[in-house]
């Protein structure tokens, strides 16, 4: 579950940045194919998806404790 959350979180952020860039009306530049194929995300292999989800859970526990009911 933590990996699915992490992937969805990153996909949402990527979409948000793309939509913001598209709103400028300027042509978007593409990364060279070699960079796109080897891209491992903003943190690469260094961040465990469990740490990311657990951090969000701590925020929810603190700010919206009713979510756990």
C-alpha positions as CSV (number, residue, x, y, z in Angstrom):
1,X,0.0,0.0,0.0
2,X,2.8,2.4,0.8
3,X,4.3,2.1,-2.7
4,X,0.9,2.7,-4.3
5,X,0.5,5.8,-2.1
6,X,3.9,7.1,-3.0
7,X,3.4,6.5,-6.8
8,X,0.0,8.3,-6.7
9,X,1.4,11.2,-4.7
10,X,4.3,11.7,-7.2
11,X,1.9,11.3,-10.2
12,X,-0.4,14.0,-8.8
13,X,2.5,16.4,-8.3
14,X,3.8,15.7,-11.8
15,X,0.4,16.4,-13.3
16,X,0.0,19.6,-11.2
17,X,3.4,20.9,-12.5
18,X,2.6,20.0,-16.1
19,X,-0.8,21.7,-16.0
20,X,0.7,24.8,-14.5
21,X,3.4,24.8,-17.2
22,X,0.7,24.3,-19.9
23,X,-1.2,27.3,-18.6
24,X,1.6,29.6,-19.6
25,X,0.8,28.9,-23.3
26,X,4.5,28.4,-24.0
27,X,5.8,25.3,-25.7
28,X,7.0,22.7,-23.2
29,X,10.6,21.4,-23.5
30,X,11.1,17.6,-23.3
31,X,14.0,15.9,-21.6
32,X,16.3,13.9,-23.9
33,X,15.2,10.3,-24.2
34,X,18.2,9.0,-22.3
35,X,17.3,11.1,-19.3
36,X,13.6,10.1,-19.3
37,X,14.4,6.4,-19.5
38,X,16.8,6.4,-16.6
39,X,14.9,8.8,-14.3
40,X,14.1,7.2,-10.9
41,X,12.0,10.0,-9.5
42,X,12.8,12.9,-7.3
43,X,14.4,10.8,-4.6
44,X,15.5,7.8,-6.6
45,X,16.2,4.7,-4.6
46,X,17.2,6.7,-1.5
47,X,13.7,7.1,0.0
48,X,11.6,4.3,1.3
49,X,8.0,4.7,0.4
50,X,7.0,3.5,3.9
51,X,8.7,6.5,5.4
52,X,6.7,8.8,3.1
53,X,3.3,7.2,4.0
54,X,4.2,7.1,7.7
55,X,5.0,10.8,7.7
56,X,1.6,11.6,6.1
57,X,0.0,9.4,8.8
58,X,1.7,11.4,11.5
59,X,0.4,14.6,10.0
60,X,-3.1,13.1,9.8
61,X,-2.9,11.9,13.4
62,X,-2.0,15.3,14.6
63,X,-4.3,17.5,12.3
64,X,-7.2,15.2,11.5
65,X,-7.4,12.4,14.1
66,X,-11.0,11.5,13.0
67,X,-9.7,9.9,9.8
68,X,-8.8,6.7,11.7
69,X,-12.3,5.9,12.8
